[in-house]
Amino acid sequence: MQRLFKDVGVLALAAVGVVYLINPTAGFLEFLPDNLPLIGNLDEATATLIVVSALRYYGVDLSRFLSRERHETIQQQPSDRVYRPDSRR
């Protein structure tokens, strides 16, 4: 039962974050005005963090799309020309 409340809470926070990011009324739900220097976009960044965290909670990890190496697809092939600085020829 406690797990159900947690799941519903995370889903509700994600929904609020998505609605805040979509914000179809152009500023109706604006907590910090965007024209404030350096802190104007912190509320959008926080909403994005909430949505990404909720997706990760449910098993959708977006951080792997931003990594340089894809561990599942890269297979190292043995090569004859491997640089080894301490080996003798």
BALUM-288578 format. One record per atom (N, C-alpha, C): residue in one letter; x, y, z. Coordinates in pm, whole numbers, plus 50000, padded with zeros to 5 digits. Atoms other than C-alpha are relative to their C-alpha. Layout:
# BALUM-288578
aXYZ/...
//
This chain:
# BALUM-288578
m500824988150000/m500005000050000/m500875012650000/q499104988649995/q502875023650082/q500695002049865/r499394999350134/r504475015349747/r499055006649900/l501004994150089/l501235024949571/l499935015150019/f500014985749973/f501195058949742/f501255006849942/k498764994450053/k504815064649642/k499935000849847/d500135000050145/d504115054949280/d499065011049952/v500964989650038/v501095077949262/v500595013850024/g499374987249972/g503075106349422/g501035003749895/v498994997450104/v505925102949172/v499315003249868/l500744997350123/l503425101648886/l499365013950003/a500604986749986/a501655132849017/a501055011049984/l498934990150017/l504935151949046/l500465001149855/a499614999950141/a505875141748694/a498955007249916/a501074993250075/a502495153548564/a500055015050021/v499884985649973/v502905187248736/v501215005749927/g498814995450071/g506405190248589/g499775001249850/v500284999550144/v505195182248238/v499075011649968/v500914988750023/v502315207048265/v500745013250014/y499234987749982/y504715233448393/y500925002649881/l499114998250114/l507115227248104/l499245003349872/i500814997150119/i504395227147840/i499445014250010/n500474986549967/n502765258147996/n499355007049882/p500614994750123/p500365265447710/p499535014550012/t500494986449986/t499245298847855/t501135010250007/a498844991150009/a502745314047829/a500195008550124/g499674992749880/g503415323548186/g498954999750108/f501035000849898/f500275314848380/f500524993550127/l499425007249884/l502225291248608/l501475003550019/e498594996049992/e505485310648618/e500375003350145/f499554997349863/f507205308848959/f501075010850003/l498934989950012/l510305328748860/l499915006049860/p500044994050134/p510095353748574/p501294997049923/d498845003850082/d512405343848288/d500935011749972/n499124988750030/n513775379048252/n500925003650117/l499034998149892/l515635377048587/l501344993949958/p498715005450043/p519335373148508/p500474988450089/l499385011749938/l520915339448597/l499044990950074/i500905008949926/i517945326248798/i498644998749934/g501305000050065/g515085331348555/g499564986449949/n500365013050055/n515215296148414/n500184988650100/l499835010649901/l515805277248739/l498734992150024/d501235007449980/d512145268248771/d499764989949888/e500115009650110/e512135252048426/e501024988750015/a498995010449976/a515355233748511/a499554990450109/t500505008549894/t513775220848831/t498884991049951/a501095008150056/a510665209248645/a500554989049910/t499375010150084/t512885191348393/t500654989150084/l499375009749910/l514815174648674/l498954990950063/i501085008149942/i511555162748832/i499484990049898/v500525009050103/v510315148048503/v501014988949969/v498975010050030/v513635130648428/v500154990250116/s499915008849884/s513805117048783/s498824990550009/a501185008749999/a510265103748759/a500104989249892/l499805010150105/l511065086648430/l501014989550043/r498995009549952/r514135070948588/r499434991050108/y500655007949896/y512035059348884/y499194988749937/y500805010150068/y509795040648640/y500804991749901/g499165008750081/g512755025348454/g500455005549867/v499564993850125/v513315049348165/v501195008950033/d498784992849966/d516935060648200/d500485007849878/l499614991750114/l517605089847965/l501495003350000/s498584996549994/s521205094448080/s500844991149911/r499205008850087/r522395064847873/r500015004949856/f500004994450135/f521445083647556/f501035011049985/l499034989050004/l523895111047646/l501434995350019/s498645004949978/s526885088647712/s500744998649867/r499195001050122/r529725087147464/r500154985649954/e499815014050036/e530155049647475/e498714992450024/r501145008849984/r527395024947420/r500554986250031/h499355012249955/h528484994947622/h499384987449938/e500645011850055/e525954971247467/e500434997349856/t499735001950142/t526934977247105/t501494999649967/i498574999850028/i530684982347131/i500624986850044/q499295012349968/q532624950047113/q501445001949954/q498604998150035/q536364951347123/q500494988149919/q499455010250087/q537994932546842/q501484998550030/p498575001549982/p541394917346900/p500745005049876/s499264994250111/s543944935246688/s501484996650013/d498575002649999/d547524928246588/d500785012750029/r499314987349986/r548414964946607/r499555007450127/v500334993849872/v547814972446972/v501245007050051/y498874992349950/y550064999647107/y500254996550145/r499575003249863/r551904987847415/r501375006450021/p498734992849989/p554605012247525/p501104992050066/d498965007549930/d556434986947744/d500364987049931/s499695012750068/s556464958047496/s501165002149903/r498864999750094/r559494949747284/r499614993049872/r500365005950131/r559274941746918/r500974989849957/
//
